[in-house]
Amino acid sequence: MKKGFSKTWRSLLSWPKPRGGPRYSACHFCDTLHVSAPVEEGTAANCVRCGAVLYQNRPASLARASAFSLAALFLMVLVHVFPFLTMDAATLRKNLTLVGASTALFHEDAPILGSAILLFTVVTPLVLAGGMLYVCAPLMLGRYAPGAGQVAKWMYRCEPWNMVEVFLLGVLVSLLKLAKVADVHFGIGFWAFGGVMICMAAAVAGIDREELWDRLEVAKS
Ligand SMILES: [Zn+2]
């Protein structure tokens, strides 16, 4: 009984290949076309011409992607609940949140910059982490969530626009100037934002794009 359960669980965890074929995979660097063959967990398929990685079978991919997405969503709550930065200048103390910084730019006649911060550091990471969890968590049970294919498409469209790292670097650079006129302290929101950056990167790297599409196709059929 235990052995049977283990076998079923293992088959759900391993990367299934959809029926039919052959399937092809093109190298992103030299466009060489390869027959997409299954690879063992923890290994990668490389281009025969230039050696670039075509796709990787990452260990515990669904569990990793789901866990890091959930952690990123939890940290996002902390980012918006707690202050991002606290500034002390003379007798004034100002707590700054991420959304507060964005709305402040609207009031300072910089609506495009305010919208960009809101879109690239709040909306896009939310779509990416929420989408990843919505698609990957049911797949661990071999189930296809309603509209998972469309969600995955939007998730990967949003991926290049996730600019959490760029924003964090921008904040650190601007702090060098701000430190001359005010005492600046990092709030819990800042550290949580750093955590979001790490968890988002780990969630996206947790599962290969080709594996996710194969799993979706198998679960849907
Ligand atoms: Zn190549």
Residues whose N, C-alpha, C, O or C-beta is under 5 A from the ligand:
A	BS01	ZN	C27 F29 C30 T32 C47 R49 C50 G51 A52
